[in-house]
Amino acid sequence: MRVMEAVNLQEITEGIRQSVKPVSILWQAPDSVAFVARGRPGRSEFHVDPSDEVMLMIKGDMHLHYLTPEGEEKVLLLREGEIMYCPAGTPHSPRFSPDAFVLVLERKRREGEDDRFRWYCANCKAPLYEAVRHVTDYNSDPVSRVYEEFYGSEQARTCRQCGHVTPRPETASPGTR
């Protein structure tokens, strides 16, 4: 039997606050993953996760933007101390400040399951860009990688429908899980 340990979330959030990395992986077990993330300025993409997610706001509040099956954008306000369930396949965009922290619990990806990160034009709502990744190691911080890819390309940020160019966020490290 594996030795069980408790995790001190206050110590974890303080460690993230002092780090350049916006995420701290608590565990990656064969069937589950848990991590704490701080908010990142400029988060605008919608993440489509192949598994269910549970999010608990440890500190601060989050505006969780999500798309309904009909494509309507809605916003759930998740306050400090509140928990929510996000069903697999729901496009969602967790937006919260860098001094706020969320605990995320989800199933580890199985063979053939991909995460999707989608951007839409702020001007006309047309699809802008989609990055598809098979995430096997959460320590690789896939959100930061796709943000670098998207914001590093003016072509990716330019709407083919209306010509609007999505500006880069003011900070160097924008996306969070």
Residue pairs with C-beta under 8 A, 6 or more apart in sequence:
7 26
9 36
9 58
9 101
9 103
12 24
12 26
12 36
13 36
13 38
13 58
13 59
13 101
15 24
16 22
16 23
16 24
16 36
16 37
16 38
16 101
17 38
17 99
20 173
21 141
22 37
22 38
22 40
22 141
22 144
22 173
22 176
23 35
23 36
23 37
23 38
23 138
23 141
23 143
23 176
23 177
24 35
24 36
24 37
25 33
25 34
25 35
25 138
25 139
26 34
26 35
26 36
27 33
27 34
28 108
28 137
28 138
28 139
29 108
30 108
31 107
31 108
32 105
32 106
32 107
32 108
33 104
33 105
33 106
33 107
33 108
33 138
34 103
34 104
34 105
35 103
35 104
35 138
35 177
36 58
36 101
36 102
36 103
36 104
37 101
37 102
37 104
37 176
37 177
38 98
38 99
38 100
38 101
38 176
39 60
39 62
39 94
39 95
39 96
39 97
39 98
39 99
39 100
39 101
39 102
39 176
40 98
40 143
40 171
40 173
40 174
40 175
40 176
41 97
41 98
41 169
41 170
41 171
41 174
42 168
42 169
42 170
42 171
42 174
42 175
43 93
43 94
43 95
43 174
43 175
43 176
44 93
44 95
44 119
44 122
44 166
45 93
45 117
45 118
45 119
45 146
45 147
45 150
45 175
46 65
46 66
46 67
46 91
46 92
46 93
46 117
46 118
46 119
46 120
47 91
47 92
47 93
47 94
47 115
47 116
47 117
47 143
47 177
48 89
48 90
48 91
48 92
48 115
48 116
48 117
48 118
49 86
49 88
49 89
49 90
49 92
49 106
49 115
50 88
50 89
50 109
50 110
50 113
50 114
50 115
51 88
51 106
51 107
51 108
51 109
51 113
52 85
52 86
52 87
52 88
52 106
52 107
53 85
53 86
53 104
53 105
53 106
54 83
54 84
54 85
54 86
54 104
54 105
54 106
55 62
55 64
55 78
55 83
55 84
55 86
55 94
55 102
55 103
55 104
55 105
56 82
56 83
56 102
56 103
56 105
57 78
57 79
57 80
57 81
57 82
57 83
57 96
57 100
57 101
57 102
58 80
58 101
58 102
58 103
59 80
59 99
59 100
59 101
60 80
60 96
60 97
60 99
60 100
60 101
61 77
61 78
61 79
61 80
61 96
61 100
62 77
62 78
62 94
62 95
62 96
62 100
62 102
63 75
63 76
63 77
63 78
63 95
63 96
64 75
64 76
64 77
64 78
64 84
64 86
64 92
64 93
64 94
64 95
65 73
65 74
65 75
65 92
65 93
65 94
65 95
66 73
66 74
66 75
66 76
66 86
66 90
66 91
66 92
66 93
67 73
67 74
67 90
67 91
67 92
68 74
76 84
78 84
78 102
80 100
86 92
91 118
94 102
94 176
94 177
96 102
96 176
104 177
109 115
109 134
109 135
109 136
112 134
113 134
114 132
114 133
114 134
115 132
115 133
115 134
115 135
115 142
116 130
116 131
116 132
117 130
117 131
117 132
117 133
117 142
117 143
117 146
117 150
118 127
118 128
118 129
118 130
119 127
119 128
119 129
119 130
119 150
119 156
119 157
119 166
120 126
120 127
120 128
121 127
121 128
121 159
121 161
121 162
121 164
121 166
122 164
122 166
123 159
123 162
123 164
124 159
124 161
124 162
124 164
126 159
126 160
126 161
126 162
128 156
128 157
128 158
128 159
128 166
129 150
129 156
129 157
131 146
131 149
131 150
133 142
133 145
133 146
135 142
142 177
143 175
143 176
143 177
144 173
144 175
146 175
147 173
147 174
147 175
149 156
150 156
150 157
151 157
151 168
151 169
151 174
154 165
157 165
157 166
157 167
157 168
158 164
158 165
158 166
159 165
159 166
168 174
